[in-house]
Amino acid sequence: MFIVIKSEHYDCTNLICKKDTLEEAAAAVRESIAQRINKNYHTGLTGADITHENEERYRFSFVFDENCPADNSEPRVHATYDFWKGDDEESVEWAVFEVTTDKPFFLLSYEEYESIELTGFYDSFDEAFEKMKELIAESVNDVFDEDATADDVEDMEDYNVFVHSNKDSKDSGAPLAFASFCDDYPNREWTIFHI
């Protein structure tokens, strides 16, 4: 199975679909890029128009790595789209990861202007949530030279840490947990999803 992730700058990361093949997942990304371009340029593009020849004109990139190993932290497909016009600005990123495990929860990490990374698969929400808090504590410790632990994370508003959990959500595309840590630059985010 392949999971297609979309992350919008200043918005949340979402699981937009699951596909059986890498080619279907790549096509879903191309269609999603075309929809974003059409929204801004009113061009009528389709996924077939998302080619290297159009990258510079419409400010997108699309990289399809057929040789990336399964369950790797790096995406098999990675794409970005940027649009600026007056006060309108948007930056969107897509990533496709291959799933070969039966563990139902996964954690994504994202650092602003870097690519989305698949941090791992977990048997339970609580296991994924604990790992997310450990990663947040590590980031805070790196920036502020602190000695924080995962247990401290949910009370770190003074460090610009935000943690939200909605583990009982039935929305299949929205994250079950979301966290961010922003100390000027770069913004870091973590999200947990249920496959």
LUMMAR-668733 format. One line per field, with one value per atom (N, C-alpha, C): atom name; residue in one letter; x, y, z. Coordinates in nm, 4 decimals. Layout:
BEGIN
atom <- [CA,...]
rest <- [a,...]
east <- [X,...]
north <- [Y,...]
up <- [Z,...]
This chain:
BEGIN
atom <- [N,CA,C,N,CA,C,N,CA,C,N,CA,C,N,CA,C,N,CA,C,N,CA,C,N,CA,C,N,CA,C,N,CA,C,N,CA,C,N,CA,C,N,CA,C,N,CA,C,N,CA,C,N,CA,C,N,CA,C,N,CA,C,N,CA,C,N,CA,C,N,CA,C,N,CA,C,N,CA,C,N,CA,C,N,CA,C,N,CA,C,N,CA,C,N,CA,C,N,CA,C,N,CA,C,N,CA,C,N,CA,C,N,CA,C,N,CA,C,N,CA,C,N,CA,C,N,CA,C,N,CA,C,N,CA,C,N,CA,C,N,CA,C,N,CA,C,N,CA,C,N,CA,C,N,CA,C,N,CA,C,N,CA,C,N,CA,C,N,CA,C,N,CA,C,N,CA,C,N,CA,C,N,CA,C,N,CA,C,N,CA,C,N,CA,C,N,CA,C,N,CA,C,N,CA,C,N,CA,C,N,CA,C,N,CA,C,N,CA,C,N,CA,C,N,CA,C,N,CA,C,N,CA,C,N,CA,C,N,CA,C,N,CA,C,N,CA,C,N,CA,C,N,CA,C,N,CA,C,N,CA,C,N,CA,C,N,CA,C,N,CA,C,N,CA,C,N,CA,C,N,CA,C,N,CA,C,N,CA,C,N,CA,C,N,CA,C,N,CA,C,N,CA,C,N,CA,C,N,CA,C,N,CA,C,N,CA,C,N,CA,C,N,CA,C,N,CA,C,N,CA,C,N,CA,C,N,CA,C,N,CA,C,N,CA,C,N,CA,C,N,CA,C,N,CA,C,N,CA,C,N,CA,C,N,CA,C,N,CA,C,N,CA,C,N,CA,C,N,CA,C,N,CA,C,N,CA,C,N,CA,C,N,CA,C,N,CA,C,N,CA,C,N,CA,C,N,CA,C,N,CA,C,N,CA,C,N,CA,C,N,CA,C,N,CA,C,N,CA,C,N,CA,C,N,CA,C,N,CA,C,N,CA,C,N,CA,C,N,CA,C,N,CA,C,N,CA,C,N,CA,C,N,CA,C,N,CA,C,N,CA,C,N,CA,C,N,CA,C,N,CA,C,N,CA,C,N,CA,C,N,CA,C,N,CA,C,N,CA,C,N,CA,C,N,CA,C,N,CA,C,N,CA,C,N,CA,C,N,CA,C,N,CA,C,N,CA,C,N,CA,C,N,CA,C,N,CA,C,N,CA,C,N,CA,C,N,CA,C,N,CA,C,N,CA,C,N,CA,C,N,CA,C,N,CA,C,N,CA,C,N,CA,C,N,CA,C,N,CA,C,N,CA,C,N,CA,C,N,CA,C,N,CA,C,N,CA,C,N,CA,C,N,CA,C,N,CA,C,N,CA,C,N,CA,C,N,CA,C,N,CA,C,N,CA,C,N,CA,C,N,CA,C,N,CA,C,N,CA,C,N,CA,C,N,CA,C,N,CA,C,N,CA,C,N,CA,C,N,CA,C,N,CA,C,N,CA,C,N,CA,C,N,CA,C,N,CA,C,N,CA,C]
rest <- [m,m,m,f,f,f,i,i,i,v,v,v,i,i,i,k,k,k,s,s,s,e,e,e,h,h,h,y,y,y,d,d,d,c,c,c,t,t,t,n,n,n,l,l,l,i,i,i,c,c,c,k,k,k,k,k,k,d,d,d,t,t,t,l,l,l,e,e,e,e,e,e,a,a,a,a,a,a,a,a,a,a,a,a,v,v,v,r,r,r,e,e,e,s,s,s,i,i,i,a,a,a,q,q,q,r,r,r,i,i,i,n,n,n,k,k,k,n,n,n,y,y,y,h,h,h,t,t,t,g,g,g,l,l,l,t,t,t,g,g,g,a,a,a,d,d,d,i,i,i,t,t,t,h,h,h,e,e,e,n,n,n,e,e,e,e,e,e,r,r,r,y,y,y,r,r,r,f,f,f,s,s,s,f,f,f,v,v,v,f,f,f,d,d,d,e,e,e,n,n,n,c,c,c,p,p,p,a,a,a,d,d,d,n,n,n,s,s,s,e,e,e,p,p,p,r,r,r,v,v,v,h,h,h,a,a,a,t,t,t,y,y,y,d,d,d,f,f,f,w,w,w,k,k,k,g,g,g,d,d,d,d,d,d,e,e,e,e,e,e,s,s,s,v,v,v,e,e,e,w,w,w,a,a,a,v,v,v,f,f,f,e,e,e,v,v,v,t,t,t,t,t,t,d,d,d,k,k,k,p,p,p,f,f,f,f,f,f,l,l,l,l,l,l,s,s,s,y,y,y,e,e,e,e,e,e,y,y,y,e,e,e,s,s,s,i,i,i,e,e,e,l,l,l,t,t,t,g,g,g,f,f,f,y,y,y,d,d,d,s,s,s,f,f,f,d,d,d,e,e,e,a,a,a,f,f,f,e,e,e,k,k,k,m,m,m,k,k,k,e,e,e,l,l,l,i,i,i,a,a,a,e,e,e,s,s,s,v,v,v,n,n,n,d,d,d,v,v,v,f,f,f,d,d,d,e,e,e,d,d,d,a,a,a,t,t,t,a,a,a,d,d,d,d,d,d,v,v,v,e,e,e,d,d,d,m,m,m,e,e,e,d,d,d,y,y,y,n,n,n,v,v,v,f,f,f,v,v,v,h,h,h,s,s,s,n,n,n,k,k,k,d,d,d,s,s,s,k,k,k,d,d,d,s,s,s,g,g,g,a,a,a,p,p,p,l,l,l,a,a,a,f,f,f,a,a,a,s,s,s,f,f,f,c,c,c,d,d,d,d,d,d,y,y,y,p,p,p,n,n,n,r,r,r,e,e,e,w,w,w,t,t,t,i,i,i,f,f,f,h,h,h,i,i,i]
east <- [0.0843,0.0000,0.0886,0.0367,0.1079,0.0179,0.0740,-0.0015,0.0442,-0.0517,-0.0245,-0.0529,0.0493,0.0434,0.0529,-0.0272,-0.0182,-0.0006,0.0971,0.1224,0.1206,0.0406,0.0318,0.0979,0.1783,0.2452,0.1400,0.1578,0.0640,-0.0687,-0.0696,-0.1891,-0.1439,-0.2385,-0.1988,-0.1615,-0.1041,-0.0684,-0.1843,-0.2175,-0.3290,-0.2905,-0.3543,-0.3462,-0.4557,-0.4179,-0.5227,-0.5765,-0.4975,-0.5509,-0.4510,-0.5000,-0.4174,-0.4354,-0.3283,-0.3341,-0.2629,-0.3019,-0.2430,-0.1065,-0.0830,0.0439,0.1108,0.2405,0.3167,0.2719,0.2406,0.1969,0.0653,-0.0292,-0.1561,-0.1332,-0.0425,-0.0115,0.0520,0.1450,0.2089,0.1059,0.0113,-0.0947,-0.1825,-0.2102,-0.2905,-0.2190,-0.0868,-0.0098,-0.0152,0.0038,-0.0012,-0.1371,-0.2453,-0.3792,-0.3973,-0.3461,-0.3576,-0.2792,-0.1611,-0.0827,-0.1594,-0.2129,-0.2878,-0.4061,-0.4766,-0.5896,-0.5445,-0.4289,-0.3789,-0.3403,-0.2753,-0.2366,-0.3609,-0.4602,-0.5840,-0.6559,-0.6523,-0.7163,-0.6554,-0.5245,-0.4553,-0.4432,-0.4295,-0.4063,-0.5241,-0.6259,-0.7426,-0.7007,-0.6138,-0.5555,-0.6195,-0.6868,-0.7439,-0.6423,-0.5336,-0.4335,-0.4895,-0.4328,-0.4625,-0.3319,-0.3427,-0.2218,-0.1203,-0.1665,-0.0757,0.0123,-0.0313,0.0462,0.1544,0.1588,0.2593,0.3865,0.4601,0.5835,0.6979,0.8194,0.9373,0.9337,0.8725,0.8662,0.7832,0.6889,0.6021,0.6446,0.7496,0.7883,0.8174,0.9011,0.9413,0.8244,0.7457,0.6342,0.5324,0.5012,0.3985,0.4546,0.5850,0.6519,0.6222,0.6404,0.6264,0.7478,0.7663,0.8669,0.8006,0.8437,0.7875,0.9007,0.9281,1.0362,0.9761,0.9990,0.9443,1.0637,1.0831,1.1967,1.1480,1.1581,1.1112,1.1995,1.3219,1.4182,1.4317,1.3586,1.3650,1.3096,1.3791,1.3294,1.1992,1.1197,0.9927,1.0176,0.9184,0.9233,1.0450,1.0941,1.2052,1.1489,1.2304,1.1839,1.1727,1.2399,1.2348,1.1160,1.0480,0.9314,0.9697,0.8823,0.9001,0.8650,0.7699,0.7341,0.7388,0.7994,0.8029,0.7744,0.6827,0.6472,0.6226,0.6465,0.6190,0.5537,0.4781,0.4163,0.4152,0.4630,0.4663,0.3957,0.3167,0.2439,0.2502,0.2861,0.2864,0.2211,0.1257,0.0652,0.0079,0.0715,0.0292,0.0394,-0.0715,-0.0736,-0.1040,-0.1387,-0.1674,-0.0376,-0.0220,0.0981,0.0583,0.1054,0.0835,0.2017,0.2274,0.3339,0.2785,0.2806,0.2231,0.3285,0.3277,0.4213,0.3447,0.3835,0.3248,0.4355,0.4002,0.4950,0.4177,0.4801,0.4222,0.5184,0.4651,0.5442,0.4835,0.5703,0.5227,0.5082,0.3984,0.3702,0.3718,0.4616,0.4670,0.4500,0.4049,0.3852,0.2364,0.1999,0.0597,0.0378,0.1395,0.1230,0.0341,-0.0729,-0.1751,-0.1528,-0.0518,-0.0292,0.1069,0.1146,0.2449,0.2625,0.3883,0.4269,0.5098,0.4735,0.5479,0.6164,0.7350,0.8072,0.8293,0.8210,0.8389,0.9103,1.0136,1.0829,1.0638,1.0242,0.9913,1.0970,1.0490,1.1312,1.2211,1.1914,1.2562,1.1468,1.1822,1.0788,1.0163,0.8975,0.8262,0.9008,0.9169,0.9827,0.8884,0.8916,0.8175,0.9054,0.8620,0.9433,0.9313,0.8139,0.7991,0.6553,0.6389,0.5084,0.4967,0.3739,0.3545,0.2289,0.2294,0.1159,-0.0022,0.0241,-0.0836,-0.0646,-0.1746,-0.1672,-0.0745,-0.0892,-0.0090,0.1402,0.1788,0.3206,0.3690,0.2892,0.3258,0.3292,0.2324,0.2258,0.3464,0.3885,0.5073,0.6321,0.6454,0.7607,0.7568,0.6373,0.6250,0.6725,0.6316,0.6736,0.8248,0.8837,1.0298,1.1002,1.0500,1.1116,1.0964,0.9819,0.9630,1.0626,1.0748,1.1689,1.3107,1.3503,1.4848,1.5041,1.4028,1.4134,1.4249,1.3419,1.3482,1.4851,1.5348,1.6659,1.7773,1.7688,1.8698,1.8703,1.7519,1.7418,1.7717,1.7167,1.7262,1.8269,1.8973,1.9952,1.9293,1.8145,1.7376,1.7577,1.6903,1.6938,1.5522,1.4676,1.3276,1.3138,1.2062,1.1730,1.0356,0.9951,0.8636,0.7518,0.7715,0.6691,0.6475,0.7457,0.7360,0.6649,0.6519,0.6146,0.4786,0.3789,0.2443,0.2292,0.3311,0.3286,0.4415,0.4690,0.5827,0.5397,0.4262,0.3819,0.4857,0.5592,0.6618,0.7732,0.7857,0.8875,0.8268,0.7051,0.6342,0.6070,0.5712,0.5326,0.3810,0.3193,0.1750,0.1519,0.0693,0.0379,-0.1130,-0.1667,-0.3108,-0.3325,-0.4170,-0.4490,-0.5989,-0.6341,-0.7732,-0.7782,-0.7287,-0.7053,-0.8302,-0.9479,-1.0718,-1.1394,-1.0695,-1.1264,-1.1602,-1.2703,-1.3123,-1.2823,-1.2234,-1.1866,-1.0632,-1.0783,-0.9688,-0.8511,-0.8682,-0.7573,-0.6869,-0.7541,-0.6973,-0.6051,-0.5064,-0.4174,-0.4895,-0.4484,-0.5005,-0.4298,-0.3105,-0.2364,-0.1499,-0.1335,-0.0528,0.0278,0.1519,0.2355,0.3244,0.3559,0.4482,0.5403,0.6569,0.7545,0.8179,0.8036,0.8556,0.9325,1.0609,1.1427,1.2065,1.1336,1.1717,1.1778,1.2894,1.3055,1.3952,1.3709,1.2559,1.1439,1.0245,0.9103,0.9205,0.8933,0.8949,0.7557,0.7125,0.5796,0.5863,0.4921,0.4794,0.3311,0.2981,0.1593,0.1505,0.0419,0.0165,-0.1114,-0.1058,-0.2210,-0.2479,-0.3703,-0.4099,-0.4278,-0.3598,-0.3696,-0.5090]
north <- [-0.1177,0.0000,0.1237,0.2301,0.3573,0.4664,0.5468,0.6556,0.7875,0.8732,1.0031,1.1110,1.1884,1.2918,1.4285,1.5240,1.6625,1.7535,1.8429,1.9381,2.0786,2.1656,2.3036,2.3954,2.4867,2.5843,2.6621,2.6762,2.7429,2.6675,2.5407,2.4590,2.3201,2.2310,2.0996,2.0038,1.8935,1.7851,1.6865,1.6349,1.5416,1.4192,1.3089,1.1867,1.1997,1.2211,1.2483,1.1218,1.0153,0.8901,0.7772,0.6555,0.5351,0.4673,0.4175,0.3535,0.2191,0.1318,-0.0025,-0.0051,0.0851,0.0840,0.2209,0.2195,0.3444,0.4337,0.3740,0.4515,0.5234,0.4552,0.5191,0.6331,0.6133,0.7181,0.8382,0.8128,0.9225,0.9980,0.9262,0.9911,1.0782,1.0322,1.1114,1.2414,1.2356,1.3568,1.4508,1.3968,1.4817,1.5517,1.4781,1.5373,1.6473,1.6228,1.7216,1.8486,1.8324,1.9493,2.0257,1.9544,2.0192,2.0981,2.0429,2.1137,2.2446,2.2406,2.3632,2.4676,2.4238,2.5174,2.5768,2.4929,2.5410,2.6428,2.6226,2.7165,2.8561,2.8607,2.9899,3.0478,2.9621,3.0103,2.9881,2.9121,2.8834,2.8288,2.7264,2.6750,2.5478,2.4696,2.3433,2.2306,2.2382,2.1314,2.0019,1.8904,1.7603,1.7024,1.5895,1.5245,1.4944,1.4709,1.4423,1.5625,1.6820,1.8038,1.8311,1.7502,1.7705,1.7000,1.7701,1.7181,1.8148,1.7672,1.8522,1.9769,1.9683,2.0842,2.1980,2.1673,2.2706,2.3147,2.2552,2.2842,2.4317,2.4897,2.6287,2.7256,2.7016,2.7912,2.7993,2.6831,2.6802,2.6643,2.6702,2.6696,2.5442,2.4293,2.3051,2.2172,2.1202,2.0161,1.8820,1.7806,1.6467,1.5466,1.4710,1.3715,1.2352,1.1396,1.0050,0.9098,0.8511,0.7623,0.6178,0.5470,0.4083,0.3139,0.3538,0.2637,0.2822,0.3753,0.3979,0.2745,0.2234,0.1035,0.1282,0.0228,0.0310,0.0638,0.1282,0.1666,0.2517,0.3238,0.4147,0.5490,0.6268,0.7579,0.8563,0.8257,0.9131,0.8761,0.9749,0.9445,0.8853,0.8028,0.7469,0.8528,0.9391,1.0538,1.1760,1.2807,1.4065,1.5192,1.6085,1.7193,1.8442,1.9587,2.0871,2.1804,2.2760,2.3783,2.5086,2.6161,2.7482,2.8485,2.9366,3.0385,3.1696,3.2756,3.4095,3.5041,3.5814,3.6869,3.7890,3.9039,4.0057,3.9522,3.9566,3.9048,3.7554,3.6964,3.5526,3.4744,3.3853,3.3026,3.1644,3.0629,2.9278,2.8398,2.7473,2.6501,2.5150,2.4186,2.2874,2.1818,2.0774,1.9669,1.8358,1.7427,1.6090,1.5062,1.3948,1.2847,1.1533,1.0547,0.9206,0.8244,0.7472,0.6473,0.5099,0.4102,0.2730,0.2120,0.1395,0.0759,-0.0757,-0.1441,-0.2904,-0.3549,-0.2789,-0.3297,-0.3340,-0.4131,-0.4146,-0.3279,-0.2546,-0.1617,-0.0461,-0.0171,0.0738,0.2239,0.2640,0.4068,0.4473,0.5679,0.6165,0.7621,0.7997,0.9335,0.9989,1.1215,1.2011,1.3165,1.3512,1.4682,1.5630,1.6909,1.7913,1.9117,1.9541,2.0778,2.1740,2.2970,2.3965,2.4038,2.4010,2.4074,2.2852,2.1792,2.0501,1.9533,1.8290,1.7359,1.6635,1.6123,1.5329,1.4015,1.3576,1.2298,1.1364,1.0114,0.9081,0.8633,0.8934,0.8651,0.7203,0.6609,0.5207,0.4754,0.3424,0.2780,0.2222,0.2232,0.1850,0.0997,0.0142,-0.0739,-0.0011,0.1079,0.1794,0.3302,0.4022,0.5480,0.5943,0.5346,0.5774,0.5630,0.4556,0.4355,0.5448,0.5766,0.6821,0.8182,0.8439,0.9716,0.9902,0.8835,0.8899,0.9220,0.8581,0.8858,1.0313,1.0811,1.2202,1.3139,1.2885,1.3743,1.3662,1.2488,1.2363,1.3229,1.3221,1.4026,1.5526,1.5929,1.7339,1.7734,1.6910,1.7204,1.7330,1.6445,1.6537,1.7864,1.8305,1.9581,2.0761,2.0763,2.1843,2.1848,2.0679,2.0585,2.1103,2.0796,2.1268,2.2783,2.3393,2.4837,2.5609,2.5142,2.5901,2.5342,2.4307,2.3676,2.3309,2.2638,2.2216,2.0724,2.0208,1.8784,1.8223,1.8645,1.8238,1.6771,1.6172,1.4794,1.4785,1.3635,1.3499,1.3884,1.3623,1.3951,1.5457,1.6255,1.7711,1.8388,1.7701,1.8336,1.9016,1.8423,1.9001,2.0273,2.0649,2.1889,2.2829,2.2912,2.3714,2.4893,2.5512,2.6661,2.7777,2.7922,2.8976,2.8773,2.7559,2.7257,2.7217,2.7731,2.7727,2.6319,2.5433,2.4068,2.3977,2.3450,2.3229,2.1752,2.1105,1.9682,1.9526,1.8861,1.8601,1.7132,1.6480,1.5075,1.4917,1.4166,1.3842,1.2363,1.1532,1.0120,0.9338,0.9838,0.9133,0.9653,1.0494,1.1064,0.9969,1.0157,0.9221,0.9779,1.0964,1.1577,1.0860,1.0091,0.9230,0.9996,1.1264,1.2006,1.2945,1.3285,1.4247,1.3539,1.4259,1.3641,1.3341,1.2261,1.1929,1.2748,1.3214,1.4111,1.5012,1.6217,1.7205,1.7976,1.8257,1.9056,1.9968,2.1116,2.2021,2.2660,2.3020,2.3729,2.4773,2.6024,2.7104,2.8081,2.8153,2.9178,2.9977,3.0966,3.1757,3.0867,3.0234,2.9434,2.8268,2.7107,2.6704,2.6158,2.6180,2.5565,2.4052,2.3305,2.1845,2.1340,2.0295,1.9736,1.8217,1.7622,1.6161,1.5832,1.4776,1.4343,1.2840,1.2358,1.0921,1.0611,0.9545,0.9100,0.7627,0.7228,0.5823,0.5374,0.4298,0.3800,0.3257]
up <- [0.0000,0.0000,0.0000,-0.0598,-0.0664,-0.0088,0.0791,0.1399,0.0789,0.0483,-0.0137,0.0901,0.1214,0.2237,0.1577,0.2069,0.1591,0.2791,0.2717,0.3786,0.3208,0.3809,0.3351,0.4367,0.3870,0.4725,0.5496,0.6799,0.7698,0.7827,0.7505,0.7664,0.8073,0.8275,0.8775,0.7645,0.8045,0.7150,0.7135,0.5949,0.5828,0.5008,0.5333,0.4537,0.3492,0.2214,0.1223,0.0560,0.0492,-0.0041,0.0171,-0.0060,-0.0038,-0.1390,-0.1954,-0.3269,-0.3222,-0.4135,-0.4189,-0.4854,-0.5814,-0.6540,-0.6461,-0.6671,-0.6681,-0.7831,-0.8967,-1.0126,-0.9834,-0.9143,-0.8778,-0.7793,-0.6854,-0.5876,-0.6553,-0.7486,-0.8219,-0.9046,-0.9647,-1.0435,-0.9539,-0.8311,-0.7373,-0.7017,-0.6851,-0.6572,-0.7765,-0.8962,-1.0168,-1.0291,-1.0047,-1.0124,-0.9070,-0.7871,-0.6803,-0.7140,-0.7717,-0.8149,-0.9224,-1.0203,-1.1288,-1.0737,-0.9744,-0.9138,-0.8489,-0.7793,-0.7144,-0.8184,-0.9256,-1.0313,-1.0962,-1.1259,-1.1894,-1.1020,-0.9706,-0.8776,-0.8906,-0.9128,-0.9176,-1.0581,-1.1590,-1.2958,-1.3901,-1.3491,-1.4329,-1.5693,-1.5680,-1.6922,-1.7449,-1.6617,-1.7073,-1.7208,-1.6431,-1.6482,-1.5893,-1.6322,-1.5730,-1.5205,-1.4550,-1.4043,-1.5130,-1.6345,-1.7465,-1.7815,-1.7415,-1.7701,-1.6654,-1.5606,-1.4568,-1.5007,-1.5869,-1.6471,-1.6189,-1.6420,-1.6200,-1.7080,-1.8243,-1.9140,-1.8552,-1.7684,-1.7104,-1.5705,-1.5152,-1.3763,-1.3519,-1.4340,-1.4110,-1.4322,-1.5349,-1.5669,-1.4533,-1.3911,-1.2878,-1.1467,-1.1306,-0.9997,-0.9167,-0.9783,-0.9030,-0.9303,-0.8449,-0.8701,-0.8429,-0.9159,-0.9015,-0.9186,-0.8125,-0.8147,-0.7822,-0.8702,-0.8581,-0.8457,-0.7263,-0.7018,-0.6936,-0.8059,-0.8113,-0.7304,-0.7009,-0.6367,-0.4860,-0.4277,-0.2835,-0.2111,-0.1087,-0.0402,0.0358,0.0492,0.1222,0.2684,0.3317,0.4729,0.5066,0.4086,0.4298,0.4756,0.5469,0.5913,0.4750,0.3656,0.2487,0.1602,0.1023,0.0183,-0.1168,-0.1723,-0.3067,-0.4120,-0.3785,-0.4625,-0.3721,-0.4234,-0.3486,-0.4472,-0.4093,-0.4972,-0.4144,-0.4756,-0.4114,-0.5122,-0.4597,-0.5441,-0.4650,-0.5280,-0.4650,-0.5553,-0.4936,-0.5683,-0.4923,-0.5633,-0.5051,-0.6036,-0.5537,-0.6348,-0.5383,-0.5312,-0.4358,-0.2941,-0.2218,-0.0852,-0.0794,-0.1940,-0.1980,-0.2052,-0.1111,-0.1087,-0.0588,-0.1276,-0.0789,-0.1147,-0.0267,-0.0473,-0.0025,-0.0933,-0.0672,-0.0981,-0.0178,-0.0378,-0.0345,-0.1203,-0.1235,-0.1045,-0.0429,-0.0271,-0.0348,-0.0953,-0.1032,-0.0363,0.0593,0.1292,0.1073,0.0969,0.0842,0.2231,0.2435,0.3711,0.3511,0.4219,0.4125,0.5491,0.6458,0.7808,0.8129,0.9114,0.9537,1.0776,1.1183,1.2306,1.1841,1.2582,1.2059,1.2243,1.3013,1.3261,1.2717,1.2162,1.1716,1.2105,1.2250,1.2687,1.1594,1.1255,1.0287,1.0997,1.0536,1.1034,0.9865,1.0153,0.9104,0.9682,0.8993,0.9348,0.8201,0.8522,0.7514,0.6415,0.5181,0.3971,0.3787,0.4510,0.4293,0.3857,0.3576,0.3145,0.4329,0.4105,0.5102,0.5281,0.6532,0.6795,0.7529,0.7151,0.7857,0.9013,1.0233,1.1416,1.1858,1.1677,1.2049,1.2101,1.2227,1.2362,1.3771,1.4307,1.5706,1.5856,1.6884,1.7153,1.7775,1.8495,1.9173,1.9043,1.9218,1.9235,2.0350,2.1545,2.2690,2.2439,2.1748,2.1416,2.0461,1.9456,1.8501,1.9191,2.0073,2.0782,2.1699,2.2357,2.3221,2.2393,2.1222,2.0351,1.9879,1.9549,1.9122,2.0226,2.1458,2.2574,2.2797,2.2610,2.2733,2.1695,2.0468,1.9403,1.9676,2.0213,2.0571,2.1660,2.2691,2.3781,2.3250,2.2332,2.1736,2.1017,2.0269,1.9546,2.0504,2.1537,2.2529,2.3209,2.3567,2.4215,2.3304,2.2012,2.1057,2.0950,2.0930,2.0735,2.2014,2.3144,2.4387,2.5380,2.5010,2.5902,2.7235,2.7120,2.8282,2.8519,2.9529,2.9868,2.9899,2.8962,2.8946,2.8569,2.9058,2.8699,2.8040,2.7535,2.6912,2.7877,2.9155,3.0153,3.0313,2.9929,3.0077,2.8907,2.7801,2.6536,2.6549,2.7147,2.7075,2.7904,2.8675,2.9460,2.9044,2.7744,2.7276,2.6415,2.6725,2.5942,2.5945,2.7041,2.7127,2.6106,2.5588,2.4572,2.3176,2.3032,2.1741,2.1234,2.2158,2.1807,2.1913,2.0871,2.0849,2.0570,2.1389,2.1210,2.1260,2.0258,2.0220,1.9885,2.0668,2.0434,2.0249,1.9225,1.8951,1.8581,1.9497,1.9180,1.8835,1.9165,1.8846,1.7574,1.6831,1.5614,1.4607,1.3903,1.2846,1.1458,1.1377,1.0103,0.9575,0.8507,0.8036,0.7453,0.7093,0.6516,0.7473,0.8564,0.9511,1.0499,1.1016,1.2001,1.3312,1.3960,1.5288,1.6360,1.6044,1.6937,1.6072,1.6566,1.5854,1.6886,1.6576,1.7469,1.6640,1.7200,1.6526,1.7562,1.7080,1.7898,1.7004,1.7386,1.6557,1.7425,1.7203,1.7835,1.6714,1.6236,1.5066,1.3840,1.3570,1.2362,1.2686,1.2210,1.1402,1.2271,1.1748,1.2410,1.2234,1.3308,1.3232,1.3574,1.2876,1.3101,1.3111,1.3858,1.3922,1.3818,1.3107,1.2990,1.3069,1.3691,1.3817,1.3044,1.2254,1.1468,1.1738,1.1460,1.1500,1.0051,0.9689,0.8313,0.8063]
